[in-house]
Amino acid sequence: MKFKTLPMLMALSVGAMSAQAESRDEVELLVGSYTQGKSQGIYRLQFDSAKGRITPEPLQVFKTANPSWLTLSKDQSRLFVVNENGKGQRDVVGRASSVAIDPKTNQMTLINQVKTLGEEPTHSSLSADERYLFVANYGVHADPGGSLAVLPINAEGQLQPVTQMSTHPASQVNPERQMSAHVHSVVSSPDGKFVYASDLGADKVFVYQYDPAANADHPLVAADPAFVALPAGSGPRHLLFSKDGKHAYLTTEMSAQVFVFDYDKGRLKQRQALELAHGMPAQNRAAGALHASQDGKFLYVSNRGKANEILVFAINPSNGELTEIQRRSVDGDHPREFALSPNGKFLLIANQMSNAIVVLERDPETGALGKTVQTLEMDAPSDLKFINRP
């Protein structure tokens, strides 16, 4: 009897392992969006990371105005949202929201919401110790323009009112887009000791030391040097540090370039600058998001405008320099953001203007993007974040 039951037990064991493997293939995806049209807020969707397909029916719709950027805590128990409101919209007040994510069901529940004291908050990030949310108020209009806001977070995950604001002098190179500050993103250095605010209106990346011990209400202090200057009219947008922390990559929206910097003790030293839109007139250039592969070997950059491409670069492991290896159409219009699936086999693109999420195959070995697996209709998607707990 024992010998007869052993194969059965083995079969059951293999079956259980197979079921576990299948369950790991299913991860959840959060989609931020603009709500001026049909969209209602944040969509929680199921993603099959083996097949590269999103289940169309949402698991949850979290209703909130213009949740254009999503920031997850390290343990993914909290989601911080910027509500990109401003003049001419249903809600004219820029806000940030704190949302609890149930560790078992991933159900989202609002904790609280506060004003960001600026218009069109377009990006946010957490301090390394997760005590503060740094918010980039883009500020479309010259008055009041853009700003960097610091919002403390209490032990219960509640956002506190803004305790520190910073704004910057504009370059005024472009009379339509650079007459005031337009802070487009804010990120921390790998060691958490410095914070970098990319200001499209100033043509500079501003550098702050993070020192909450000196002043908990004003944890950011201008560093020395206080900024990194970019070419006139370039319009810095998003900054990303390399996996090893030795380099940083920056997109400039208006000039459609990607810059490579060496990083050391808070300082950024330019190493390389690459064109994303060769020969295109200025009005057709609009560099956007950038993300690296999980292994740190490849960099992906979106170029909107008339190009509507994802550019793929190989990263030189010795010096961080980039070599272009592919340009791939996004099969849509205005790729505002994109995300690599947790297993690295797919790249998902939020095409804001063509109202769809496009899923592309990706070769983890070569970094190359392949065929389109799925095009899912979604009104004005703006950001994509995976919930992927161990």
C-alpha positions as a printed NumPy array, in Angstrom:
array([[  0.   ,   0.   ,   0.   ],
       [  2.796,   2.38 ,   0.847],
       [  4.397,   1.926,  -2.545],
       [  1.081,   2.477,  -4.266],
       [  0.366,   5.724,  -2.43 ],
       [  3.828,   7.222,  -2.937],
       [  3.269,   8.095,  -6.634],
       [ -0.099,   9.558,  -5.693],
       [  1.515,  11.731,  -3.017],
       [  4.159,  12.82 ,  -5.503],
       [  1.46 ,  13.695,  -8.019],
       [ -0.394,  15.711,  -5.41 ],
       [  2.839,  17.476,  -4.461],
       [  3.627,  18.316,  -8.072],
       [  0.061,  19.502,  -8.569],
       [  0.311,  21.768,  -5.523],
       [  3.619,  23.179,  -6.751],
       [  2.053,  23.79 , -10.167],
       [ -0.865,  25.62 ,  -8.551],
       [  1.55 ,  27.759,  -6.555],
       [  3.516,  28.561,  -9.705],
       [  0.301,  29.551, -11.471],
       [ -0.721,  31.78 ,  -8.568],
       [  2.644,  33.55 ,  -8.682],
       [  2.009,  34.368, -12.33 ],
       [ -0.971,  36.48 , -11.275],
       [  0.039,  39.916, -10.004],
       [ -1.983,  43.071,  -9.579],
       [ -1.558,  46.333, -11.425],
       [ -2.557,  49.807, -10.285],
       [ -3.386,  52.332, -12.996],
       [ -3.556,  56.052, -12.297],
       [ -5.492,  58.249, -14.715],
       [ -6.862,  61.66 , -15.567],
       [-10.551,  62.01 , -14.761],
       [-11.69 ,  64.862, -16.991],
       [-13.306,  62.255, -19.261],
       [-14.687,  58.797, -18.536],
       [-12.074,  57.62 , -16.052],
       [-13.06 ,  57.564, -12.378],
       [ -9.671,  57.325, -10.667],
       [ -7.346,  54.412,  -9.815],
       [ -8.   ,  51.003, -11.356],
       [ -6.778,  47.789,  -9.722],
       [ -6.394,  45.111, -12.371],
       [ -5.212,  41.514, -12.606],
       [ -2.127,  40.875, -14.776],
       [ -1.034,  37.443, -15.979],
       [  2.75 ,  37.766, -16.07 ],
       [  3.114,  34.437, -17.897],
       [  0.892,  35.425, -20.811],
       [  1.267,  39.2  , -20.627],
       [ -2.423,  39.939, -20.469],
       [ -4.508,  42.255, -18.292],
       [ -7.975,  41.102, -17.256],
       [-10.281,  43.87 , -18.558],
       [-12.731,  43.791, -15.641],
       [-11.199,  45.753, -12.743],
       [-10.863,  44.231,  -9.297],
       [-11.53 ,  47.66 ,  -7.824],
       [-12.144,  51.222,  -8.958],
       [-10.906,  53.718,  -6.388],
       [-12.683,  56.97 ,  -7.162],
       [-10.543,  60.1  ,  -6.818],
       [ -9.817,  63.139,  -8.985],
       [ -6.859,  63.042, -11.397],
       [ -4.641,  60.477,  -9.618],
       [ -1.869,  60.997, -12.145],
       [  1.087,  59.605, -10.155],
       [  1.216,  56.696,  -7.715],
       [  3.883,  56.089,  -5.055],
       [  3.972,  52.792,  -3.154],
       [  5.592,  52.352,   0.254],
       [  8.383,  49.769,   0.472],
       [  6.113,  47.156,   2.043],
       [  3.287,  48.111,  -0.353],
       [  0.856,  48.646,   2.513],
       [  0.44 ,  52.327,   1.627],
       [ -0.196,  54.139,  -1.629],
       [  0.413,  57.867,  -1.925],
       [ -1.375,  59.645,  -4.756],
       [ -1.025,  63.107,  -6.249],
       [ -4.332,  64.552,  -7.426],
       [ -3.253,  66.698, -10.366],
       [ -5.92 ,  69.374, -10.044],
       [ -5.739,  73.014, -11.074],
       [ -7.433,  75.904, -12.796],
       [-10.165,  74.97 , -15.264],
       [-10.804,  71.557, -13.702],
       [-13.641,  70.271, -11.533],
       [-11.379,  70.556,  -8.499],
       [ -9.037,  73.533,  -8.75 ],
       [ -7.001,  72.553,  -5.659],
       [ -3.901,  70.386,  -5.924],
       [ -4.049,  67.538,  -3.403],
       [ -2.23 ,  64.436,  -2.175],
       [ -3.965,  61.332,  -0.847],
       [ -2.843,  58.53 ,   1.456],
       [ -4.42 ,  55.147,   0.754],
       [ -4.207,  51.915,   2.763],
       [ -3.732,  48.651,   0.848],
       [ -4.996,  45.545,   2.621],
       [ -2.094,  43.036,   2.794],
       [ -4.391,  40.071,   2.03 ],
       [ -6.891,  41.424,  -0.482],
       [ -5.105,  44.527,  -1.873],
       [ -8.34 ,  46.428,  -1.365],
       [ -7.677,  50.181,  -1.265],
       [ -9.163,  52.438,   1.43 ],
       [ -8.646,  56.185,   1.791],
       [ -6.717,  57.235,   4.899],
       [ -6.771,  60.99 ,   4.309],
       [ -6.21 ,  63.763,   1.792],
       [ -4.428,  67.129,   2.122],
       [ -3.682,  70.15 ,  -0.042],
       [ -0.261,  70.374,  -1.709],
       [ -0.381,  74.209,  -1.735],
       [  0.263,  74.219,  -5.45 ],
       [ -1.432,  73.447,  -8.748],
       [ -1.087,  70.32 , -10.872],
       [  0.982,  68.131,  -8.532],
       [  2.469,  65.755, -11.069],
       [  4.948,  63.551,  -9.207],
       [  5.839,  62.38 ,  -5.719],
       [  8.327,  60.189,  -3.883],
       [  8.97 ,  59.041,  -0.341],
       [ 12.027,  59.936,   1.692],
       [ 14.277,  56.932,   2.288],
       [ 12.985,  56.594,   5.854],
       [  9.376,  57.104,   4.629],
       [  8.79 ,  59.962,   7.073],
       [  7.93 ,  62.463,   4.311],
       [  6.225,  62.616,   0.946],
       [  7.977,  64.954,  -1.491],
       [  5.543,  66.414,  -4.032],
       [  6.327,  68.169,  -7.312],
       [  3.693,  70.856,  -7.947],
       [  4.142,  71.427, -11.664],
       [  1.948,  74.54 , -11.831],
       [  0.894,  74.918, -15.465],
       [  0.246,  78.648, -15.176],
       [  3.051,  81.129, -14.553],
       [  1.106,  82.42 , -11.57 ],
       [  1.617,  80.741,  -9.127],
       [  3.988,  78.467, -11.036],
       [  5.553,  75.311,  -9.689],
       [  6.985,  74.321,  -6.324],
       [  8.413,  71.513,  -4.235],
       [  6.266,  70.597,  -1.22 ],
       [  7.218,  68.512,   1.819],
       [  4.428,  66.618,   3.592],
       [  5.188,  64.7  ,   6.82 ],
       [  3.602,  61.265,   7.337],
       [  2.55 ,  60.129,  10.807],
       [  2.75 ,  56.61 ,  12.253],
       [ -0.782,  55.795,  11.054],
       [  0.1  ,  56.681,   7.469],
       [ -1.775,  59.979,   7.489],
       [ -0.376,  62.81 ,   5.41 ],
       [  0.167,  65.969,   7.427],
       [ -0.159,  69.529,   6.088],
       [  2.745,  70.908,   4.063],
       [  5.572,  72.08 ,   6.34 ],
       [  8.086,  73.241,   3.725],
       [  7.829,  74.805,   0.268],
       [ 10.563,  75.613,  -2.239],
       [ 10.353,  77.388,  -5.55 ],
       [ 13.034,  78.321,  -8.055],
       [ 13.771,  81.196, -10.467],
       [ 12.7  ,  80.396, -14.026],
       [ 15.078,  80.467, -16.981],
       [ 12.46 ,  82.299, -19.124],
       [ 14.146,  80.908, -22.234],
       [ 10.864,  79.657, -23.654],
       [  8.226,  82.406, -23.261],
       [  5.37 ,  79.874, -23.383],
       [  6.646,  77.214, -21.001],
       [  9.434,  78.673, -18.876],
       [  8.198,  81.936, -17.364],
       [  8.003,  80.348, -13.913],
       [  9.184,  77.274, -12.047],
       [  7.644,  73.956, -13.139],
       [  8.866,  71.216, -10.811],
       [  8.294,  67.972, -12.672],
       [  9.74 ,  65.351, -10.353],
       [ 11.537,  64.9  ,  -7.042],
       [ 13.661,  61.87 ,  -6.111],
       [ 16.131,  60.892,  -3.404],
       [ 19.699,  59.711,  -3.848],
       [ 20.379,  55.989,  -3.3  ],
       [ 21.692,  56.652,   0.221],
       [ 18.741,  58.925,   1.026],
       [ 20.956,  61.845,   2.021],
       [ 20.085,  64.105,  -0.927],
       [ 16.901,  65.065,  -2.79 ],
       [ 16.768,  66.207,  -6.428],
       [ 14.016,  68.381,  -7.902],
       [ 13.927,  68.509, -11.703],
       [ 12.532,  71.895, -12.728],
       [ 11.407,  72.173, -16.342],
       [ 10.872,  75.914, -15.997],
       [ 14.338,  76.599, -14.635],
       [ 16.471,  74.289, -16.816],
       [ 18.056,  72.993, -13.627],
       [ 17.978,  70.047, -11.257],
       [ 17.995,  71.489,  -7.732],
       [ 19.86 ,  69.612,  -5.015],
       [ 18.878,  69.481,  -1.34 ],
       [ 20.424,  67.791,   1.653],
       [ 17.963,  65.704,   3.626],
       [ 18.434,  66.45 ,   7.328],
       [ 15.255,  65.909,   9.383],
       [ 17.269,  65.712,  12.619],
       [ 18.202,  69.385,  12.305],
       [ 14.644,  70.552,  11.615],
       [ 11.754,  68.097,  11.321],
       [  9.457,  70.704,   9.73 ],
       [ 12.088,  71.798,   7.197],
       [ 14.107,  68.656,   6.438],
       [ 15.474,  69.934,   3.106],
       [ 18.438,  72.318,   2.989],
       [ 19.996,  73.636,  -0.225],
       [ 23.168,  71.686,  -1.001],
       [ 26.47 ,  73.1  ,  -2.23 ],
       [ 26.355,  73.323,  -5.198],
       [ 22.611,  73.981,  -5.079],
       [ 21.783,  72.839,  -8.623],
       [ 22.9  ,  71.107, -11.791],
       [ 22.487,  73.32 , -14.854],
       [ 21.086,  71.879, -18.079],
       [ 21.121,  73.452, -21.563],
       [ 18.903,  76.508, -22.038],
       [ 15.388,  75.518, -23.051],
       [ 15.934,  71.806, -22.42 ],
       [ 13.27 ,  71.385, -19.692],
       [ 14.426,  68.696, -17.183],
       [ 11.686,  66.168, -16.407],
       [ 12.543,  62.856, -14.673],
       [ 15.7  ,  61.644, -12.905],
       [ 16.585,  58.006, -12.226],
       [ 19.547,  56.521, -10.365],
       [ 21.28 ,  53.39 , -11.626],
       [ 20.966,  50.098,  -9.771],
       [ 24.533,  50.341,  -8.421],
       [ 24.001,  53.975,  -7.352],
       [ 27.024,  55.21 ,  -9.29 ],
       [ 25.158,  56.955, -12.108],
       [ 21.965,  58.879, -12.815],
       [ 19.865,  59.359, -15.942],
       [ 17.748,  62.408, -16.755],
       [ 15.203,  63.094, -19.468],
       [ 14.764,  66.648, -20.745],
       [ 11.233,  67.029, -22.044],
       [ 11.601,  70.033, -24.321],
       [ 14.876,  69.109, -26.023],
       [ 14.074,  65.358, -26.034],
       [ 17.407,  64.21 , -24.66 ],
       [ 18.666,  61.774, -22.059],
       [ 21.657,  62.808, -19.939],
       [ 24.005,  60.46 , -18.111],
       [ 25.691,  61.593, -14.898],
       [ 28.32 ,  60.135, -12.621],
       [ 27.132,  60.299,  -9.01 ],
       [ 29.32 ,  60.797,  -5.955],
       [ 28.383,  62.127,  -2.516],
       [ 25.466,  64.223,  -3.753],
       [ 27.193,  65.588,  -6.844],
       [ 26.136,  64.872, -10.415],
       [ 28.806,  65.194, -13.108],
       [ 27.637,  64.993, -16.712],
       [ 29.15 ,  62.141, -18.704],
       [ 26.94 ,  61.79 , -21.789],
       [ 24.016,  63.413, -23.628],
       [ 21.981,  61.611, -26.287],
       [ 19.333,  62.84 , -28.712],
       [ 15.983,  61.045, -28.681],
       [ 14.321,  62.798, -31.631],
       [ 16.896,  63.385, -34.368],
       [ 15.851,  66.083, -36.814],
       [ 12.445,  66.746, -35.295],
       [ 11.339,  70.36 , -34.758],
       [ 11.058,  71.563, -31.171],
       [  7.264,  71.439, -31.093],
       [  7.369,  67.716, -31.917],
       [  9.737,  66.787, -29.075],
       [  8.44 ,  65.55 , -25.714],
       [ 10.696,  63.148, -23.805],
       [  8.956,  61.546, -20.864],
       [  9.424,  58.609, -18.554],
       [ 12.501,  56.454, -18.032],
       [ 12.957,  53.145, -16.235],
       [ 15.739,  50.582, -15.984],
       [ 15.415,  46.816, -16.131],
       [ 15.555,  45.002, -12.812],
       [ 19.038,  43.673, -13.583],
       [ 20.331,  47.173, -14.345],
       [ 21.478,  46.234, -17.857],
       [ 18.989,  48.238, -19.94 ],
       [ 17.369,  51.678, -19.853],
       [ 13.993,  52.431, -21.444],
       [ 12.917,  55.978, -22.32 ],
       [  9.64 ,  57.251, -23.75 ],
       [  9.563,  59.973, -26.372],
       [  6.131,  61.396, -27.035],
       [  5.47 ,  64.302, -29.439],
       [  5.253,  63.028, -32.997],
       [  7.662,  60.163, -32.336],
       [  5.608,  58.1  , -29.842],
       [  8.418,  55.625, -29.289],
       [ 10.133,  53.68 , -26.556],
       [ 13.9  ,  53.829, -26.936],
       [ 15.975,  50.946, -25.571],
       [ 19.55 ,  51.52 , -24.416],
       [ 22.189,  49.079, -23.219],
       [ 23.941,  50.32 , -20.062],
       [ 27.731,  49.967, -19.97 ],
       [ 28.39 ,  48.293, -16.602],
       [ 31.789,  49.963, -16.189],
       [ 30.863,  53.619, -16.728],
       [ 27.062,  53.813, -17.037],
       [ 27.131,  55.11 , -20.615],
       [ 24.238,  54.322, -22.953],
       [ 24.188,  52.685, -26.361],
       [ 20.944,  52.775, -28.321],
       [ 19.821,  49.318, -29.436],
       [ 16.178,  49.783, -30.465],
       [ 13.341,  52.198, -31.193],
       [  9.9  ,  50.691, -30.839],
       [  6.555,  52.327, -31.619],
       [  4.192,  52.499, -28.644],
       [  1.267,  51.651, -30.929],
       [ -0.561,  54.718, -29.666],
       [ -0.281,  58.354, -28.724],
       [  1.452,  60.094, -25.81 ],
       [  3.171,  57.367, -23.741],
       [  3.063,  59.261, -20.457],
       [  4.356,  56.383, -18.352],
       [  5.29 ,  52.721, -18.654],
       [  6.335,  49.827, -16.434],
       [  8.25 ,  46.583, -16.71 ],
       [  6.43 ,  43.512, -15.429],
       [  7.967,  41.999, -12.265],
       [  9.34 ,  39.03 , -14.232],
       [ 10.838,  41.355, -16.873],
       [  9.088,  39.622, -19.785],
       [  6.71 ,  42.442, -20.687],
       [  6.599,  46.218, -20.89 ],
       [  3.282,  47.989, -20.295],
       [  2.676,  51.466, -21.725],
       [  0.091,  54.037, -20.605],
       [ -0.819,  55.811, -23.841],
       [ -2.679,  58.81 , -22.457],
       [ -3.99 ,  60.417, -25.636],
       [ -5.042,  57.218, -27.418],
       [ -6.752,  55.946, -24.26 ],
       [ -5.143,  52.532, -23.957],
       [ -2.621,  50.39 , -22.121],
       [ -0.389,  48.516, -24.56 ],
       [  1.504,  45.379, -23.502],
       [  4.697,  44.511, -25.409],
       [  6.793,  41.376, -25.22 ],
       [ 10.339,  41.864, -23.888],
       [ 13.417,  39.668, -24.131],
       [ 15.114,  39.796, -20.705],
       [ 18.451,  38.681, -22.204],
       [ 18.748,  41.226, -25.032],
       [ 16.43 ,  43.917, -23.644],
       [ 14.637,  44.09 , -27.   ],
       [ 10.923,  44.795, -27.224],
       [  8.84 ,  42.47 , -29.377],
       [  5.291,  42.072, -30.57 ],
       [  2.194,  43.688, -29.096],
       [  0.427,  41.185, -26.852],
       [ -2.575,  43.281, -25.825],
       [ -4.174,  46.68 , -26.27 ],
       [ -6.594,  47.404, -23.442],
       [ -8.911,  50.395, -23.705],
       [ -8.501,  52.719, -20.726],
       [ -9.453,  56.379, -20.592],
       [ -6.421,  58.684, -20.134],
       [ -4.058,  56.329, -18.256],
       [ -1.137,  58.186, -16.655],
       [  0.822,  55.845, -14.372],
       [  1.355,  52.112, -13.816],
       [  2.544,  50.442, -10.617],
       [  2.634,  46.719,  -9.782],
       [  1.707,  45.281,  -6.399],
       [  4.289,  42.501,  -6.139],
       [  4.882,  41.253,  -2.621],
       [  7.217,  38.255,  -1.983]])
